[in-house]
C-alpha cells in the first residue's frame, strides 16, 4: 500500500474518530455536576486525551 493511500485512509479514520470522540465527550460533559472545577478537570482531560489513540494511526500513516 502506498504512502498516499495510507494517508488518505488515515485521514478519513481520524475524521471519523474525532466526530465520535467529540460527540461522546460532549454527551458525557453534559452529564457532569454543575461545578466549575469538575467541568474544568473533565474538559482538560478530555481535550488532551483524544491524541493518545491516534498515535499508532499516525505512525502507520507515515511508515515508509
C-alpha angles and dihedrals in degrees: 000000000000127000092247092053093048091049092050093049091044092049092053091046091051092051092049092047093049093049091053093042095050091047092050093044092050092047092050091044091056090056095056122107115267096256119121095219093054092047092046092052092046095050093045090054095040091045093057101032095070091077097058097071091046096059095084091045092052090049091052092048093053097042114122 
